[in-house]
Amino acid sequence: LSPALSADGSRLAFSSSRAGSPSIFVADSSGASPHRLTTGKGPDVSPVWNRRTDAQIAFVSGRTGLPQIYTIEADGTNEQRLTDQGYAVSPNWSPNGQFLTFAWVRRYGPGEPGASDIYLMDIASKQFVQLTHDGGRNDFPSWSPDGRHIVFQSNRSGSLQIWSMLADGSKVQQLTFTGHNSQPNWSWK
């Protein structure tokens, strides 16, 4: 599931249940020599490479119950949990490798109010900032190659559409208007 090529194209990160519960693996780009990185109980899915370093992978894990964001080095060392509550998915690295964006419902569960909003986390300090505040479901953030903009999907207008904003959460604008549009992915070239 959810394959992701490293920036240099030499390695592939993916989720596989070949060893039981879905875990994160890294193989060379031909699929040869797969190496298991995660061994936690619960599903580990949605790996994404830090395109600046090609040495760090962010992923989503349900090992503690609800999905949370983790990072791990591409050699399987230094695994860290970044979110500690709610429901966090869809990690995406900034081009400079310093920040991670993701969708997070911070208060999740029966009777808990809360929307799925886009957050930005500084990886070094683990400090985060909420970028969207308009309710609804905001998900699948993707950075522009220059790091100035983020596109994302949102149902804030009544249907699922693609939106953009500056990387600080300002100047939000709707990009698509008809049908249902989802899961934007900004090209790196």
C-alpha positions in Angstrom: 0.0 0.0 0.0 0.8 3.7 -0.4 4.2 3.6 -2.2 6.5 6.6 -2.1 9.7 7.2 -4.1 12.7 8.9 -2.5 13.6 12.3 -4.1 16.6 10.7 -5.8 14.4 7.9 -7.1 16.7 5.2 -5.8 14.4 3.9 -3.0 10.8 3.0 -2.4 9.0 3.2 0.9 5.7 1.3 1.2 3.3 -0.3 3.7 3.1 -4.1 3.5 1.3 -6.8 5.6 3.8 -9.5 4.5 4.9 -9.9 8.1 1.4 -9.7 9.7 0.2 -6.2 10.6 0.9 -3.5 8.0 4.5 -2.2 8.5 6.7 0.3 6.7 9.3 -1.2 4.4 12.0 0.4 2.2 13.3 -1.3 -0.9 15.4 -0.2 -3.9 13.5 1.4 -6.7 13.1 -2.0 -8.5 11.4 -3.5 -5.4 14.4 -5.7 -4.6 15.9 -6.0 -1.1 13.0 -4.9 1.0 13.9 -4.0 4.6 11.2 -3.7 7.3 11.5 -0.4 9.3 8.6 -0.6 11.7 7.5 -3.5 14.0 4.8 -1.8 16.1 1.5 -3.5 16.6 -1.3 -1.9 14.6 -1.2 -0.7 11.0 1.7 1.5 9.9 0.8 3.2 6.5 1.2 6.2 4.3 5.0 6.7 4.3 6.4 10.0 2.9 10.1 10.9 2.4 11.7 14.0 3.6 12.7 15.2 0.1 15.4 17.4 1.4 17.4 14.7 3.2 16.0 11.4 1.7 17.0 10.0 5.1 13.7 10.4 7.1 10.2 9.1 6.6 7.0 10.3 8.2 4.1 7.8 8.4 0.7 7.1 10.1 0.3 4.5 12.7 -2.7 3.1 14.5 -0.6 1.1 17.1 -1.9 3.2 20.0 -5.5 3.1 18.9 -6.3 6.2 16.7 -4.0 7.1 13.9 -1.0 9.3 14.9 2.0 10.7 13.0 5.5 9.3 13.5 8.9 9.7 11.9 11.7 7.2 11.4 15.1 7.3 9.8 15.3 5.4 6.5 17.6 2.9 8.2 14.9 2.1 10.8 16.5 4.0 13.7 15.2 7.0 15.7 11.4 6.3 15.5 9.5 9.2 17.1 5.8 9.9 17.7 4.9 13.5 16.8 1.2 13.7 17.7 -0.2 12.6 21.0 -4.0 12.8 20.8 -6.9 12.8 18.4 -6.8 11.5 14.9 -3.8 12.5 12.7 -3.3 11.5 9.1 -1.9 12.7 5.7 1.7 13.8 6.6 3.6 15.8 3.9 7.1 17.3 4.2 8.0 20.9 3.3 10.6 21.2 0.5 13.2 22.4 3.0 12.6 19.3 5.2 12.1 21.5 8.3 8.3 21.2 8.6 5.6 18.5 8.3 2.0 19.3 7.5 -0.8 16.9 8.3 -4.6 16.7 8.9 -5.5 16.5 12.6 -8.7 16.2 14.6 -7.2 17.1 18.0 -10.4 16.2 19.9 -11.9 13.1 18.5 -14.6 10.8 19.9 -18.3 10.6 20.7 -19.5 14.0 21.8 -16.2 15.8 21.1 -16.5 18.9 18.9 -13.7 19.3 16.4 -12.9 19.6 12.7 -10.2 18.1 10.7 -7.7 20.9 10.3 -4.3 21.3 8.6 -1.4 21.7 11.0 2.2 22.5 10.5 4.9 21.1 12.8 8.5 22.2 13.2 10.3 18.9 13.3 13.2 20.1 15.4 11.2 21.7 18.2 8.0 19.6 17.9 6.0 22.8 18.0 2.9 23.0 15.9 0.6 25.7 14.4 -3.0 25.2 13.2 -3.3 26.5 9.6 -7.0 26.0 8.9 -9.8 27.1 11.2 -13.0 27.1 9.1 -14.6 23.8 10.2 -15.4 20.9 8.0 -12.9 18.3 6.9 -9.5 19.7 5.6 -7.1 17.0 4.6 -4.3 15.9 2.2 -2.0 18.9 2.4 0.7 19.1 -0.3 3.5 21.7 -0.6 4.5 23.8 -3.6 8.1 23.2 -4.7 9.1 26.7 -3.6 7.6 26.1 -0.1 5.3 29.2 -0.3 1.9 27.5 -0.8 0.0 24.4 0.4 -2.9 22.9 -1.5 -5.4 20.7 0.3 -8.9 19.2 0.0 -11.8 20.7 2.0 -15.5 20.3 2.2 -15.9 23.8 3.7 -17.9 25.0 0.6 -20.4 22.2 0.8 -18.7 19.7 -1.5 -15.2 18.3 -1.6 -12.9 20.8 -3.4 -9.2 21.7 -3.8 -8.1 24.9 -1.9 -4.7 26.6 -1.6 -3.2 28.8 1.1 0.1 30.4 1.9 2.3 28.2 4.1 1.4 30.4 7.1 -2.3 29.6 6.6 -3.2 33.0 5.2 -4.8 33.9 1.8 -7.0 30.8 1.5 -8.6 30.4 -1.9 -10.8 27.8 -3.6 -9.2 26.3 -6.7 -11.9 23.9 -8.0 -15.7 24.5 -8.0 -17.6 21.6 -9.7 -17.9 17.9 -8.9 -15.9 16.4 -6.1 -12.1 17.0 -6.2 -9.7 15.4 -3.7 -6.2 14.4 -2.7 -4.1 17.1 -4.4 -0.4 16.3 -5.0 1.8 19.2 -6.1 4.4 18.2 -8.7 8.0 18.6 -7.5 9.3 19.5 -10.9 
